[in-house]
Amino acid sequence: MVATAYPGTPSTEIFATLADLANKFAFHAEWCVNEKVAFEVAYGAAMSGARAMVSMKQVGLNVAADPLMTGAYLGVKGGLVIVVADDPGPHSSQNEQDTRVFGKFAKVRF
């Protein structure tokens, strides 16, 4: 299992909890320099057969768009969960986005 993320409220707490549990449950948890790198590390693990998860806030999905769109048609051997914390309102983000539309555009299950 591999878990990656780029910090940004409201998604920071998701990964912070996983990072605290990484040693107890023997999985790799890694903060990354941006959302694209976080997606690529998790996707690489999933392509090689591992289970992986990546988390970010909604504007971060724009940063990770290139590997998301490529990964959507290449697929994975393991499993990949993409957690995107939308921020209705917005309360702590630059703007409001509904990433469910992005998921439909990429033709991924959500």
N, C-alpha and C positions, 0 to 999 in steps of 0.2 A: 504494500500500500504506500502510495506517495500522495502527500497533500502539499499544495503550493498556494500562495496568495500574494497579492500586493495590498498593503494596508490602505484603508479608506473607509471612513464611517459611511454607512452603517454595516459594512461587511467585516470590519476588523475583528470583532468579537468572535465570529465563527472560527477563523483560523487561530486566534489566540487560544481558544479552548482546545482545538486539535493539537496545537504545539505543546500544551501542557500534558496531553495524554500520549504523546508520541513515544516516550520511553517506556511507559507502562504497557502499551499494546504493541510495541516493536514495529513502528512504521516511521518512514522518513517524512519530516515536515520542514518546509523551507520557505522563508520570506524571499521574495524576488525583487529585482530592481524596477520592474514595471509589469503591467498586466500581460503584455505580449510574452515576456519571458516566463511568467508564471504559467500561462497557458501552454507554452511550448514544452516546458519541463514536464508538466502533468501529461500532456498529449504524448510525448516521447515515451514516458513510462507505460501509458495505456497501449501504445503501438507495440511495445515489446512484451505485452501480456500481463502487466501488473494492473491492479485496480488503482485508480487515481482520482483526485478531486482538486479542483482549482476554484478559488473564490475571489471575488472583486466587487466593486460597486458598479452601478449601471454605466457611468461614463467610461469606466475601464474596459467595458466590452467593446467600445469603439477602438481602443488601443489594441485589443486582441483580435480585431476583426479579420485580419489576413490569415493567421493560422486557424481561426475558427472556420472560415469558409473553405479553406483547403482540407482541413480535418474532417469536415462534414461529408465530403465525397470520398475521402480515402478510407475512413473507418478506423476501428481499433481492434486489437486482439483481446485485450483485457476489458476493462470498463472505465468510463470517464464520466464523472459528474461535474457539471459546470454550475456553480452557485453564483448567481448575480443578485446582489441586494439592490433592488430598485428603491428609490427615495421619493415617494409621492409627496408632493408639496411644493418644492423640495425643502427639506429641513436642514440638510448638511451637504448639499451638492450644488454644482454650478447651475444645473437645469434639471428638468424632470423628463425622464424617458421611460418608456414601457418596453423592456427588453423582450417581452413575449413576441413582439413583432419581429425583432431581430432573429429569434429562434425559428419563426415561421419562414423568414427569408432564407436562413441557412438550411432549412429543411431538417432540423434536428428535433428529437422528441423532447417535450418538456411537460 
